Amino acid sequence: MVNKMVTNISAKMPTGLVQSKKEKMEETAYPEDTIGTPLLEGSKMSMRNVDVFYGDKQAIFNVNVDVGQNEVIAMIGPSGCGKSTFLRSINRMNDTVESCRVTGQLTLDGEDIYSAQMDPVALRARVGMVFQKPNPFPKTIYDNVAYGPRLHGLASRRAELDEIVEISLTRAGLWAEAKDRLDQPGTGLSGGQQQRLCIARAIAISPEVILMDEPCSALDPIATAKIEELIAELSQNYTIAIVTHSMQQAARVSHRTAYFHLGRLVEVNETEKVFTAPEHQLTEAYITGRFG
Amino acid sequence: MADSNLSHAERIQSSLAKRYRAEKHFKFYGAAAIAFGLLCVVLLFTDIISKGYKAFGQTYIQLEVTYDASTLGITDVNDSQQIVLADFHGVVKTALKSRFVDVSGRKAKRDLYGLISHGAGYTLRDRLVANPKLLNQTETLWLVADDDIDTYYKSIDSDAGAFVGRMSEQRQGWVDQLAQSDDVKMRLNRNFFTQGDSREPELAGIRGAAMGSLFTLIITIALSFPIGVAAAVYLEEFAPQNRWTDLIEVNINNLAAVPSIIFGLLGLAIFINFFHVPRSVPVVGGLVLTLMTLPTIIISSRAAIKAVPPSIRDAAIGVGASPMQVVLHHVLPLAMPGMLTGAIIGMAQALGETAPLLMIGMVAFIVDIPGGFTDPSTVLPVQIFLWADSPERAFMEKTSAAIMVLLAFLIFMNTLAVILRKRLERRW
């Protein structure tokens, strides 16, 4: 008796759901070109016909998008849609993955990111990155922030370095909490503080663009709120591209939102428009929670 | 189903007891395995220590010695030529003769003179050279007894009775006589710690082998650690993943399993026969042991590098560190404790290695204590092998004592490794 009931339930429940989802996706065709306003006049960064491959597998299909000066662009989409891959190809973090290959044209201030003249190390000093999991170095808070400036020789004297550290920590909203414990390990901070430390570390070398790969996914709501406030402040000085799983977050922090689906950039629009009147069926399905 | 009338909870309940029983059994087997291991270690240590501790003591005989110029055959103490040729053992013989006046006959006399080690002559010489005024004077001295006497005297109180061996009854009588007048006693065996090897057990010491081991290991660590770490860093961080690197990886793993004597043959063929490095020296020993320990160090270093979280690499690359800076600033410091563990395991292996060193002539009988990397020398395990092979009874306890020194060396190295690791380890 019991056995029977259990098998009945398991046969019915999940598979049915999965099937209907799949059918839904297959029904909807991808648009020829990205819908909305992917391209801008006088952009900070522009990406044209970008394809990314892992070995034989193509992860990104023909993406065209611009990012404006001091703009916050959010990239959303279901898991595995390639938004992180796309983000990591902007500062050539994908170079470290041996099987990864990027084609198309990506430019920063009109300079080709993938040209032979562009040094990846110099590029990453201009395009900073904050990662999903807070990853402070197992060093002191001070050394964490000072690491980048020291690498690039941005400070010639100790006092200068102190100043950079203070400004960076202040901008990252961590100065008040950390100023008395600069000599303590960064790994001893709470999760949210660690993530702000990572942001401070990224902005210590004054990058032009900051890439954020789901920066709040490992944080609690209060820490998340702080980071979001921070993003709003940082957007006055920096261009920010943020990948997020939370649509609310995208709605709160970004000016424009890009919706990725299975490696294709489906729609880019003003954030408000994406969340109130999405143009494409897939975008609508995603933001209304029919898959995610 | 037989028990289909049981409820879910009841079935879980009945399986629980079985699961806990299995866990209990498993715990017991684990504890038993550890207990067995500990028992073996305790047995080993008791056996070695009970056999070897006596080697740290040495029997001395008190004699009244006269530095008689005519017996010695010298006129001027400051003439080194005369001192070298002087018959100091003759002085000892005279002293023994005057202690046991009633001994006669060639054989008996030879037995009598054999009470004191030949090494006693060197003690007298050193004293006379240090203080020339002693010439023609008399002093009472404790002199090193011969190894037979030593073995006999050490076992005199044992439950199994004294070990007699080649000792004649007459000699036993003399020793007993000396013992009665308190002219025999045990003293700390300083020779054991300060001398090199000798054919005379009472004069043989471990210092030559210990220094040989030290020099050999210095060469080994100085070569194998940097080379091994560099190879591991290159293979993990920079080398492309292709058929060549796969081939290299497979071969490194194979090398780790190659019998060590093969490395000895390799060293003989390459270092000695081709490059003409002198044989029996710590340099060539260190080179051979480097070949042997490299695979161990490379494998453990690669494992340590692999264990560095990729998020740290990402973080460093993200702020614009070059690949070399990522390695130097982050990967190496974080992997260092693991690499050190591998290096110490390799070093411990190298310290205990005998076979490859036999092939390159480090098995030679060497009396002088090596003073550098190119002096002929032997190493601790080879010394143990040599002494275990010697017929004299007294070498048995020396063998055990040498094993104790080797173990002490090992424990010291491992302690050092633990301390280093503790200091370098970082909390996450």
Interface residues (C-beta under 8 A of the other chain):
Chain A: V2 N91 M93 T96 E98 V121 A122 R124 A125 G128 M129 V130 F131 K133 N135 P136 F137 P138 Y147 G148 L151 H152 P185 T187 C198 R201 A202 A204 I205
Chain B: H8 P240 Q241 P309 S311 I312 R313 D314 A315 A316 I317 G318 V319 G320 A321 S322 Q325 H329 H330 L334 R426 R427 W428
